[in-house]
Amino acid sequence: MGSARMGARNTSTERKDFTCEDYLGFVKKYPTIHKLLDERTAECGAKPLLFFKDQCLTYASVRDLSKRLAMGLSELGLARNDHVGVMLRNSPEYVLSYFALSRLGAVLTAINPDLKGEALKYILANADCKCLLIDSRFLENIKDIDLKALGVKSVVIHDVEMPAKEYIVKCPEILYLKDLLKRPMLEHEAQVTTKDPVVLLYTSGTTGIPKGVLLPHGTYLNSSFWTVTLFGYREDDVQYEPLPLFHIRAGIDLIAALIAKHSIALAERFSASRCWDDVRRYGATIFNSIAAIMPILYKQPRTPEDANHNVRLFLTGPRNKEILKDFEERFKVKCIEFYGLTETAAIVHTRYDEIIRGEVPPDSAGKPVPTVELAIVDENDYVLPPNQLGEIVLRPRVPYIFFLGYYKMPEETIASWRNLWFHTGDLGYIDERGYLHFVSRVKETIRRKGENIPSALLDRIVLENEKVLEVASVPVPSELGEDEIKLCVVLKPGEEMTPEELFEWCKEKLPRSWVPRYIEFRKSLPKTATERVEKWRLRQEGLTPSTWDAVTKSYIGHAKKG
């Protein structure tokens, strides 16, 4: 145990060009994530790897405790290729589970701990988990689920806030995580390679039913290797990690810390009001985030402490170019963009030295890493020339760096790989210099009057209205076929606006075919655990009684389903 110290700002831009051969040499030496941990521990065992609240775990502590947990789980009968559900908040125990299950050759099935009811039951039924690791505060979520009927043979409780044994009534074996951590260290580990599965992640379901994405060690090693090399990570860096460990990005950040031989400060969950205090407390130099976090932080009240920190890299998804310059000046950071998916992890990066020199377009995600080939194709899969909008497709240049398939969904897996390219379902274009520009999800594109309208871009424009806090544009059926556009809008606190006012504003700012017919003001938008708007839920809601219609100049008055 210990406390974090403030680190020094690192502004070096010395860079080296890396190739596929560099990655292949790396992965030959470190073929699995637990092998990487063991090798790094031999080099820097006493160095802090993990800060969490008031705890500090060294590289050696994480290695040894993961071996103890592996022994405890093996005594439950868990072995190679067995699936273990993990329903934990970010914690040292979650980190330990990554490496413990890797040592067994088992598969960590990451489950959003906030899930309950049919959504949770669906994933548990699909995932074939033999064991469930769960925070005691989430036992309420599983009390009505017959775990035994779903094949779960044991439940391991991380006793966080309450000893809630009474909730477990339908599972044959109940244990406590703290007891497993007292077992001897595992000596005989499974023979695991880069191609073996290590994590089963479920897509957030922003466009439909969640799919189980089976990921090998290679996915984590590839994406982490390029994160470290292209972003210029250093041994004296401290990563701040507010993203949930059931999200692909947080897993990559964890492995990246091992590659760089530095420390990671783990937040239990993201908090816009607390994160900068955490950053200062741990002396973080890297702030890991996704696209949704940047505008959330930007809309917080300004304070004299905004730039009082050591962060030099603010990692994000697609950067909001409307606020980018002011965000960087206000918080005194450099925003570094990347692009990826659960199926591939982050595989398009913006190089740190290019950002410093001002060479990267403000709305670009960067260029594909050397181990990945990327193209933009039309609806018939023909490759498009620069600056033409189409679907982003990918394929690996080296083995086992993409997902192994959608779990128990062979038809969906085959469909996603048609014509030997992985189809991302994302729209974008490549400029004449080879930079990728992400525009929107294909399924979030609105088809209106023969034109494909990228809803993400439409949303970005509407957000320029000074009274609008959040917005989501979705398609609803038109009487003439194709789609009409509905805007779901959350106003800033204290602001007032009528649908007519926003409609007139849209007429001035948007192309004629992009102007929404329907507008609905809401208190909030449905979101995933990673703050992504669940537009599929808004599409399901369709035209609600509180929806205003620009044609009739009145509210719908009765529910319709889209």
Order of alpha helices (4+ residues) and beta strands (2+ residues): alpha-alpha-beta-beta-alpha-beta-alpha-beta-alpha-beta-beta-beta-alpha-beta-beta-alpha-beta-alpha-beta-alpha-beta-alpha-beta-alpha-beta-beta-alpha-beta-beta-beta-beta-alpha-beta-beta-beta-beta-alpha-beta-beta-alpha-beta-alpha-beta-beta
